Amino acid sequence: MAIENGTNSYMPPKTLMLFENEISPLMAFLGNQDDYVLYNNTTPKYFIDFWAKLNLKLPKFINNTQLASLNISNIVPWGWSQLIEKQFQSLFNDKSKFTHLKSHDDHKQFFSRISSVKLIEELSQKTLPDFVSLPTLPKIVDDTKAILEHLRANNDGIVIKNLWSSSGRGITFIKDEKGYNQKLNWIRSQLKKHKSLIIESIYNKVQDASLQFIIDNDRNYTFLGINYFDSDEEGHFEKEYFHTPTKLQNALPDNKQWIQQLAAQLIRAMQTQNIHNQYNGPIGIDVMFIADENEQVKLYPLIEANLRCNMGLINLHIKKLLANNVKGHWCISTFKPGEALTFYVQQIQKHPIQVQDNKISEGFFPLTPFTNNTRFAAWGLIEK
């Protein structure tokens, strides 16, 4: 939203700012005890103690006032925008080390969904494992006529995405012409605002997943692993799994080489697109397991490339704290005032934590603090 707005004075909605601050302790699981996490709330002692008992020393939580007095060598935000750069640039004596983004026009298009479209077009030209399927490619359109033509050519409907949004925002699903007419005003307003939109076919989704990569400072790409997650019908995040969902266990190929083969081709596609020239850091590529007309499960290899930290990256780090072969998930809940702490106490009592070799093997655990004033909190649960 900040990138789309394009100004250094952009202010997110208040609810989003509250969410951002209350969920920011998730970043602690990406760091180590020598790092700092910016968190403008008081961190409850029980939260620090909970993880210390598991021999995990979290980074130190600091607020904006404490941040100003520190000698900072590097900053890792959840995601980059010109707003983030402006906000933290004053902390660095040598500004040349903090010139992350190029001109506004360059980074605005780079961080749009257009980069994902270019990436999947590049990937479609490469040899992919048999388990991977690319029935159709997304299209960039600039008028309603093209959208209607695409809808009529797809019996299962289409999804329309604007260029700058994520986490299920800026997306609408259209199943038929009646739905098209109902959404026509939205389509026209988005075309007027963005000049173009992205349209994709709707598939018979079996399971959401993501492939995680990272580009280091030397422009080297590394594949980190695969995650499985759920999202609702509108594409909003619901939960990440610590295990392979049951409905996929018999559908996946016995040989796991297909994942490595696909990851290698995705890296080649990103290299060809020169992603490393404008960005270093984590990349989460959303993928989707789909059922074809014969009910055979295949993998659609690139829905969107998220050039930022993402829930799947957090999941990989949380899984390092868990015992092998556990089953469970983590998610983010919304609470009314006064509910969060009660929920936490109930869950800790109902699902007491169990540990094997300093790894969580069972029970409920907090991923962000729970207080009487908490509105948003993340938590995990390992099932018996």
C-alpha positions in Angstrom: 0.0 0.0 0.0 2.9 2.4 0.8 4.6 1.6 -2.5 1.4 2.2 -4.5 0.9 5.5 -2.6 4.4 6.5 -3.5 4.9 9.3 -0.9 7.0 9.5 2.2 4.0 10.9 4.1 1.8 7.9 3.6 -0.1 6.8 6.7 -1.6 3.2 6.8 -5.1 2.7 8.3 -5.0 2.7 12.1 -6.1 -0.9 12.4 -3.3 -2.0 10.1 -0.8 0.0 12.1 -2.0 -1.7 15.3 -1.8 -5.1 13.6 1.8 -4.3 12.3 3.0 -3.4 15.8 1.3 -6.2 17.7 2.5 -8.9 15.3 6.0 -7.5 14.9 7.5 -9.8 17.6 7.2 -12.6 15.0 10.4 -11.0 13.6 12.2 -12.3 16.7 12.1 -15.8 15.3 14.2 -14.6 12.3 16.9 -13.1 14.4 19.3 -14.1 17.3 20.1 -12.8 20.8 22.5 -10.1 19.4 19.7 -8.5 17.3 17.0 -6.1 18.2 13.3 -6.2 17.3 11.3 -2.9 17.1 8.2 -3.3 19.2 6.5 -0.3 20.6 4.7 -2.1 23.4 5.9 -3.4 26.7 7.1 -7.0 26.4 5.6 -9.2 29.1 8.3 -11.0 31.2 6.4 -14.3 30.8 6.9 -14.2 27.0 10.7 -13.9 27.3 10.8 -16.5 30.1 8.7 -19.0 28.1 11.2 -19.1 25.3 14.2 -18.9 27.7 13.1 -22.1 29.3 13.4 -23.7 25.9 16.9 -22.3 25.6 15.9 -19.8 23.0 17.3 -16.4 23.7 15.1 -14.0 21.7 16.5 -10.7 20.4 16.0 -7.7 22.6 12.7 -5.8 22.1 13.1 -2.1 21.8 10.9 0.9 21.1 11.5 3.9 18.8 13.1 6.0 21.6 15.6 3.2 22.4 16.3 2.6 18.7 17.5 6.2 18.2 20.3 5.7 20.7 21.7 2.5 19.1 24.6 2.1 16.6 22.8 0.2 13.8 24.8 -1.8 11.3 21.9 -3.3 9.3 18.1 -3.3 9.2 15.8 -6.1 8.0 12.2 -4.8 7.7 9.3 -7.1 6.9 9.1 -5.5 3.5 10.8 -2.6 1.7 9.1 0.6 0.5 10.3 4.2 0.1 8.5 4.9 3.4 10.5 2.4 5.3 13.8 3.7 3.8 12.9 7.3 4.7 11.9 6.3 8.2 15.2 4.5 9.1 17.7 6.3 6.9 18.5 8.8 9.6 19.9 6.1 11.8 22.9 5.6 9.5 25.9 7.8 9.4 26.9 6.5 6.0 23.8 7.0 3.9 25.5 5.2 0.9 25.1 1.9 2.7 21.4 2.4 3.0 20.4 3.2 -0.6 18.3 0.1 -1.1 15.7 1.4 -3.5 16.2 3.0 -6.9 14.0 5.7 -8.3 10.3 5.7 -7.3 9.2 4.6 -10.8 11.7 1.7 -10.8 10.8 0.2 -7.5 7.1 0.8 -7.9 6.9 -1.5 -10.9 9.5 -3.9 -9.5 7.4 -4.5 -6.3 4.2 -4.8 -8.3 2.6 -8.0 -9.5 4.0 -7.3 -12.9 7.3 -8.9 -11.6 5.4 -12.1 -10.8 3.8 -12.2 -14.3 7.2 -11.8 -15.9 8.7 -14.5 -13.7 6.0 -17.1 -14.5 6.4 -16.3 -18.2 10.1 -17.0 -17.9 9.4 -20.2 -15.9 7.0 -21.4 -18.6 9.8 -21.6 -21.1 11.8 -24.0 -18.9 11.6 -27.8 -18.5 9.6 -28.5 -15.4 9.0 -31.8 -13.5 6.0 -33.9 -14.6 4.2 -33.2 -11.4 4.2 -29.4 -12.2 1.4 -28.0 -14.4 1.0 -24.7 -16.1 -2.4 -24.9 -17.9 -2.6 -21.1 -18.5 -0.6 -18.0 -17.8 -1.8 -14.8 -16.2 -2.5 -11.8 -18.5 -2.1 -8.1 -18.1 -5.2 -6.3 -19.5 -6.1 -2.6 -19.8 -9.8 -2.7 -20.7 -13.1 -4.4 -19.6 -13.5 -6.1 -23.0 -10.4 -8.2 -22.5 -11.6 -9.2 -19.1 -15.0 -10.3 -20.3 -13.4 -12.3 -23.2 -11.1 -14.1 -20.7 -14.1 -14.9 -18.5 -16.1 -16.4 -21.3 -13.1 -18.6 -22.2 -12.9 -20.0 -18.6 -15.7 -22.2 -17.4 -14.5 -22.0 -13.8 -14.2 -18.3 -13.7 -11.3 -15.8 -13.3 -9.5 -13.9 -10.6 -8.7 -10.3 -11.1 -5.8 -8.7 -9.2 -4.6 -5.1 -9.0 -0.9 -4.4 -9.4 -0.1 -3.3 -5.8 -1.6 -5.5 -3.1 -0.9 -8.6 -1.1 -2.4 -11.0 1.5 -5.7 -11.3 -0.3 -6.3 -7.6 -0.7 -7.0 -6.0 -4.1 -8.3 -9.3 -5.5 -11.8 -10.3 -6.7 -13.1 -13.6 -8.0 -15.6 -13.8 -10.8 -17.4 -17.0 -11.6 -19.8 -15.9 -14.4 -21.2 -12.9 -16.3 -23.6 -12.1 -13.6 -20.7 -11.8 -11.2 -18.9 -9.7 -13.8 -21.7 -7.3 -14.0 -21.9 -7.0 -10.2 -18.2 -6.3 -10.0 -18.0 -4.0 -13.1 -17.9 -0.7 -11.1 -15.0 -2.1 -9.1 -13.2 -3.2 -12.3 -13.6 0.2 -13.9 -12.4 2.0 -10.8 -9.3 -0.2 -10.6 -8.5 0.2 -14.2 -8.9 4.0 -13.9 -6.6 4.0 -10.9 -3.9 1.5 -12.0 -4.3 1.7 -15.8 -4.1 -2.2 -16.0 -5.1 -5.3 -14.1 -3.9 -8.9 -14.0 -6.3 -11.7 -14.8 -5.8 -15.4 -14.0 -7.9 -18.6 -14.4 -9.6 -20.1 -11.3 -8.4 -23.6 -10.7 -9.7 -26.5 -8.5 -7.5 -25.8 -5.6 -6.5 -28.6 -3.3 -3.9 -26.9 -1.1 -1.9 -23.7 -0.8 1.8 -23.8 -0.3 4.9 -21.7 -0.7 8.5 -22.1 -1.8 11.0 -20.1 0.2 14.2 -18.6 -1.2 16.7 -16.0 -0.1 19.1 -13.8 -2.1 22.2 -12.8 -0.1 24.3 -9.7 -0.4 26.6 -11.4 -2.9 23.6 -12.1 -5.2 23.6 -15.8 -4.4 20.2 -17.6 -4.4 19.3 -20.3 -1.9 16.2 -22.5 -1.7 15.1 -22.8 1.9 12.2 -25.3 1.7 8.5 -25.7 1.1 5.6 -24.8 3.4 1.9 -25.7 3.4 -0.7 -23.2 4.5 -4.4 -22.4 4.3 -6.1 -19.3 3.0 -9.8 -18.5 2.7 -11.9 -18.0 -0.4 -10.7 -14.4 -0.7 -7.0 -15.3 -0.4 -6.5 -14.1 3.2 -4.0 -16.0 5.3 -5.5 -18.5 7.8 -2.7 -20.8 9.1 0.6 -22.5 8.4 1.1 -26.2 8.9 4.1 -27.8 10.6 3.4 -31.0 8.7 2.2 -32.1 5.2 -1.6 -31.9 5.3 -3.3 -35.3 5.2 -5.1 -34.6 1.9 -1.7 -34.2 0.2 0.2 -37.1 1.7 -1.0 -39.7 -0.9 -1.0 -37.2 -3.8 2.7 -36.2 -3.7 5.3 -38.1 -5.8 7.3 -40.6 -3.8 10.5 -39.1 -5.1 11.0 -35.6 -3.6 13.5 -34.6 -6.3 10.7 -32.7 -8.1 10.8 -30.0 -5.4 14.6 -29.4 -5.9 14.2 -29.5 -9.7 11.4 -26.9 -9.6 13.4 -24.7 -7.2 16.4 -24.8 -9.5 14.3 -23.7 -12.4 12.7 -20.9 -10.3 16.1 -19.7 -9.4 17.2 -19.7 -13.0 14.0 -17.7 -13.9 14.7 -15.1 -11.2 18.3 -14.8 -12.3 17.2 -14.3 -15.9 14.9 -11.5 -14.7 17.8 -10.0 -12.7 15.8 -9.9 -9.4 19.2 -9.7 -7.6 20.0 -6.3 -9.2 17.2 -4.6 -7.3 16.7 -6.8 -4.3 18.3 -9.0 -1.7 16.5 -10.8 1.1 13.8 -13.4 1.4 11.4 -14.3 -1.4 8.3 -16.4 -0.8 6.8 -17.8 -4.0 3.2 -18.8 -3.5 2.2 -22.0 -5.3 -0.9 -24.1 -5.4 -1.8 -27.8 -5.6 -4.6 -28.2 -8.0 -6.8 -31.1 -9.3 -7.0 -31.5 -13.1 -10.0 -32.7 -15.0 -9.1 -36.3 -14.1 -8.9 -35.4 -10.4 -5.1 -35.9 -10.6 -3.2 -33.5 -8.2 -0.6 -31.3 -9.8 1.4 -28.3 -8.7 0.8 -24.8 -10.2 4.3 -23.4 -9.7 3.9 -19.6 -9.3 0.9 -17.6 -8.2 2.9 -14.7 -6.8 6.4 -13.9 -5.8 6.5 -12.0 -2.5 9.8 -10.0 -2.3 9.7 -9.6 1.4 9.5 -11.6 4.6 6.4 -13.7 4.7 4.5 -16.2 6.8 6.2 -19.2 5.2 9.6 -17.8 6.1 8.5 -17.5 9.7 7.2 -21.1 9.6 10.5 -22.5 8.5 12.2 -20.9 11.5 9.5 -22.0 13.9 9.8 -25.6 12.7 13.5 -25.5 13.8 12.2 -25.3 17.4 9.9 -28.3 17.1 10.5 -32.0 17.6 10.7 -34.1 14.4 7.5 -35.3 12.7 5.1 -33.4 14.9 1.7 -32.3 13.6 0.2 -28.9 14.2 -0.1 -25.4 12.9 0.3 -21.7 13.8 -2.1 -18.8 13.1 -3.0 -15.2 13.9 -6.1 -14.5 15.9 -8.2 -11.3 16.4 -9.5 -10.5 19.8 -11.9 -8.1 21.4 -10.5 -5.9 24.2 -9.9 -8.1 27.3 -10.1 -11.5 25.5 -6.6 -12.3 24.5 -5.0 -12.9 27.9 -8.0 -15.1 28.9 -7.6 -17.1 25.7 -3.8 -17.5 26.4 -4.4 -18.8 30.0 -7.1 -21.2 28.8 -4.9 -22.7 26.0 -1.8 -23.0 28.2 -3.9 -25.0 30.7 -5.7 -27.0 28.1 -2.6 -27.8 26.0 0.4 -27.8 28.4 3.7 -27.6 26.7 5.8 -30.8 26.3 9.5 -30.8 25.4 11.9 -33.4 24.1 15.6 -32.6 23.8 14.8 -28.8 24.1 12.3 -29.1 21.2 8.5 -28.6 21.5 6.8 -31.9 21.0 3.3 -31.0 22.2 1.1 -28.2 23.4 0.3 -24.5 22.9 2.9 -21.8 22.6 2.8 -18.0 22.1 4.5 -16.4 19.1 3.6 -12.9 20.1 2.7 -11.5 23.6 -0.8 -11.8 25.0 -2.1 -9.0 27.2 -5.4 -7.6 28.3 -5.1 -4.9 25.6 -4.0 -7.3 22.8 -6.1 -7.2 19.6 -3.9 -9.4 17.4 -1.7 -12.3 18.5 0.0 -15.3 16.9 0.2 -18.7 18.5 1.1 -22.3 17.7 -0.3 -25.7 18.7 1.3 -29.1 18.4 -1.4 -31.8 18.4 -1.1 -35.2 20.2 
